[in-house]
Amino acid sequence: LYVVDKRSIEHCLFAHVSAEPAHARALAAMGVRPLLDLGMRLGEGTGAALAAGIVKAAARLHSGMATFAEAGVSDKE
């Protein structure tokens, strides 16, 4: 996709960088940074599985947080 249209990856999250050198070079060529760098080279989507849980938890946390007004936070010191 990236070769056809560089904008095609704007919505993508890159889960992890493999310990395989070519993977790091591919990410660098696209100008993206992975969420995780755990030195894995399992090749079975393990990094994606780990990152998915982290992203899901972050989204739940963000959507469940109170606003400053809801929490009664004052802008006064």
Backbone torsions as a table, in degrees:
resi	resn	phi	psi	omega
1	LEU	NA	-43.7	-176.5
2	TYR	-59.7	-38.0	-179.5
3	VAL	-66.6	-37.9	-179.4
4	VAL	-71.3	-45.7	-178.6
5	ASP	-152.0	112.0	-176.3
6	LYS	-58.6	-25.1	178.8
7	ARG	-74.8	-11.3	-175.1
8	SER	-65.5	-16.2	-179.0
9	ILE	-104.9	7.0	-177.0
10	GLU	-60.0	-27.2	-178.8
11	HIS	-93.1	-0.7	-173.6
12	CYS	-87.2	146.4	168.5
13	LEU	-107.6	134.7	179.6
14	PHE	-102.4	111.1	-167.9
15	ALA	-64.3	-51.5	-176.0
16	HIS	-155.9	165.5	173.7
17	VAL	-108.1	129.1	178.8
18	SER	-72.1	158.6	174.2
19	ALA	-73.1	-9.8	177.2
20	GLU	-72.7	125.7	-175.5
21	PRO	-55.6	-36.1	-177.7
22	ALA	-64.0	-31.9	-179.6
23	HIS	-67.3	-44.5	177.5
24	ALA	-62.0	-39.0	178.7
25	ARG	-66.1	-39.2	179.3
26	ALA	-64.3	-44.4	178.4
27	LEU	-63.0	-42.3	179.2
28	ALA	-63.4	-39.8	-179.8
29	ALA	-63.5	-32.0	178.3
30	MET	-86.4	-9.0	179.1
31	GLY	71.8	33.6	-179.1
32	VAL	-118.2	157.0	177.4
33	ARG	-118.4	135.5	178.9
34	PRO	-77.4	158.7	176.6
35	LEU	-70.4	-37.0	-175.3
36	LEU	-126.8	149.2	171.6
37	ASP	-138.1	89.7	-174.8
38	LEU	-106.7	8.5	178.1
39	GLY	68.2	22.1	-178.5
40	MET	-86.9	149.2	172.9
41	ARG	-140.2	42.4	-175.9
42	LEU	-75.9	-32.8	177.3
43	GLY	73.7	16.3	-177.7
44	GLU	-116.7	18.7	179.9
45	GLY	77.8	16.3	-178.1
46	THR	-61.8	-42.7	178.7
47	GLY	-61.7	-40.2	178.5
48	ALA	-65.5	-40.2	178.9
49	ALA	-63.8	-41.8	178.0
50	LEU	-66.5	-46.2	-178.2
51	ALA	-65.1	-35.8	-179.6
52	ALA	-60.5	-42.4	178.2
53	GLY	-64.3	-39.5	179.2
54	ILE	-66.0	-46.0	179.9
55	VAL	-64.0	-41.8	179.1
56	LYS	-62.2	-44.5	178.7
57	ALA	-64.3	-40.5	179.2
58	ALA	-64.3	-40.7	179.3
59	ALA	-65.4	-41.2	177.9
60	ARG	-64.4	-43.2	179.3
61	LEU	-61.7	-46.8	-178.9
62	HIS	-62.6	-45.2	-176.7
63	SER	-72.6	-20.0	-179.1
64	GLY	-96.2	-2.7	-178.2
65	MET	-77.6	145.3	176.4
66	ALA	-77.1	151.5	172.5
67	THR	-75.6	168.5	176.7
68	PHE	-57.1	-42.6	-179.2
69	ALA	-64.0	-45.0	179.7
70	GLU	-63.6	-34.1	-178.6
71	ALA	-85.8	-5.8	180.0
72	GLY	73.5	27.9	179.0
73	VAL	-78.7	129.1	-179.5
74	SER	-96.1	149.3	176.0
75	ASP	-87.1	3.1	177.2
76	LYS	-90.6	147.1	-179.3
77	GLU	-90.3	NA	NA
